[in-house]
Amino acid sequence: MKHSLNFWYFTDTNDADDPVTVESDSDLERVLGEVHAHEQFHPTVVCVKDRPTLEGPLNLPDHQLKFDIDVPHRIAAIHTMGPPSFLPADVRDRQSSEQHSSAEGMPEDVMRAWVTKGSYARATAVRLADDHEIDLFVDFDTRTRFPADAAISWGKLREALKELAETGLRPTCVDWQESDIY
């Protein structure tokens, strides 16, 4: 891992007020095991520890990745947001050229948001074969659900988190779709 990650999540002894730092693959496996084993009262939040912060008194990270999981079916969905510098260079260049043809490009300080685009599509009332409804939430308090096609496997979630730790950028191992949820 080139970059340390900060995770905010709940356990019996952790109320998600302070981050848990992940600095190795074994740390990541331990934290994911704890997230899977304990009810999460909000989606798990992850930030790259050494990325820039936003200007202001709170010193907040310039990006965020959060995910929700469906434990019985080993399904997850990811929401992420950040400035253009959070995108890998090839994605940033491609989006800039697409926008250049229709607009002036994307200023460096404009935050954007995305959610995964997965293969576990569900409609609001669709249920799996065992009659279990999949509910994956971007925000538990407002009951804001992920889009129906945002679900990915736990394996893809793990792969995306490892890539985030390796690159410090939005992962490319999963497909993304724009989101208007910040």
N, C-alpha and C positions, 0 to 999 in steps of 0.2 A: 504494500500500500504506500503510495507516494504522499497521500493526503490523509490527515486524521479527520474523522467525522464526529460531529456532536449529534447525539440522539436524545430526544425527549419522549419518554414513554412511561407507562405505569407498571408497577409491580406491587407486591405486598409491602415493600419497604421504600419504594420510590414513587413520589407523587408527581413526577415530571416537572418539578420546579427548576431543577438543575440538570444540565445535560450530562449524559454518560458519554465519555470519549472513547471512540473505537480507533485503535491504531494498528490492528493486525487482523488477518483473516479469522484467527481464533476468537478475538474480541467480537467480530461481526457475528460469528456463529453463536456465541454466547448470548449476545443482545437479541438476535432474532429468535432464539429459543425462549428467552424471557418474554418477548413481545407475544409470541405464539401461545405461551402458557398462561398469560394473565389477561383478563379483560381490559381492553383499552377504552378509556372514557372519552378520548379524542383520538383522531388519527395520529400515528407516530410521526414526529417531525425530525428531519435530518438536515444538517447544514455542514458544508465543508469548512473546517475550522480556520484554514488560512486564506480563505477568499476575502475580498474587500468587504467593507461594511458601508452602510448608507451614512451620509452625513446627518448629524443630529445628535442630541444628547443620549439617545438610547443605544447607539452603536450597534444597530441591528445588522445582520448579514444581508448582503445584496441579493440573496437568493434563498430558496427554500424548496425542499422536497418533502412531501408527506404522503403516507400511504395508509390504506385500510386493508384489512384481511378478513376473509371468510375462512375460519379455522376448519370446519368440517370438510370443506371441499378444496382446501389448499389453493384458494384463489385470492388475488390481491388487485389493487388498482393504485396508480401513482398520480399525484398532482404535483407539478413543479412550477416555479416561477422564478424569473430573474431577468437581468438586463441582457442585451445582445452578447456581452462578453462571457455569459454563462453557456452560450452555445458553442459547440465544437466549430473550428474555423471553417470547415467545408460547408456546414449547415448555415453558418452566419453569412458566408459568401454567396451561397445559393439564394438565401432569403433576401439579401441585399440586392442582388441582381434582379430578382423577381419584383421587388418593390421599386427599384430604380425605373423600371419600365412603366410603372403606374403612379409612383410617388417620388419623393425625394430621398428615400432610404430611411433607415431606422436610427434615430438619435441614440447615442450610447446610454443615456439615462432612462430610456423608456422601458418600463417593466412589462413583461409578457408572461402569459400563463399557458400551460399545456396539461393535458391528461393523457394517460396511455391510451392506445388504441389496440385492443387485444382481440383474441379469437373466442373469448367466452361471452359472446353477445347475450344479452338478456333484455327483455322488455320489462316494464314496471311490474307487471303481474305474472311474468313467466317464472316457472319453477323448474328445478332440476328433476331428474327422473325419480328421486326419492322424495319429491314434494317439498324440498327445502328451498325457500325463497332466498336468493342472493341479494343482500343489501350491503353495498359498499358506499361509504359516505366520505365526501370531501370535508364536511363539517357536521359534527354530531349535534351541536347546539341548535343550528338552524335546519337540521334534517336535510341538508343539501346532498343529494346523491351524486355519485359519479354517473356519467352517461352510460347507457346500456351496453356500449361496446368498449368500455374501458378496462374490463377485467383481463388480467394476465395470470399466469401460473406463479406459484411461490418461487419456482426455479428462476423464472424471468425477473422477479423482484430481487432475488439474491444476486443475480447476474448484474442487474442495473445498479445495485448498491456497491458492488465490487468495482464496477466501472467508474462510478462517481468517486470512489476513494482513489482510484488509479489516476484519473484525469482531472478531477476537480471541476468537471463540466457536466452539462446535462447528458445523461447516458444515450448512446446510439444503438444499444442492443435491443431496445424496444421501440415500437412505433409510437408516434405522438400525434395528437390533434389539438388544435387551438382550443383554449378555454376562456370564457369571460368571467370565470370565478377567480377572485384573488383572495 
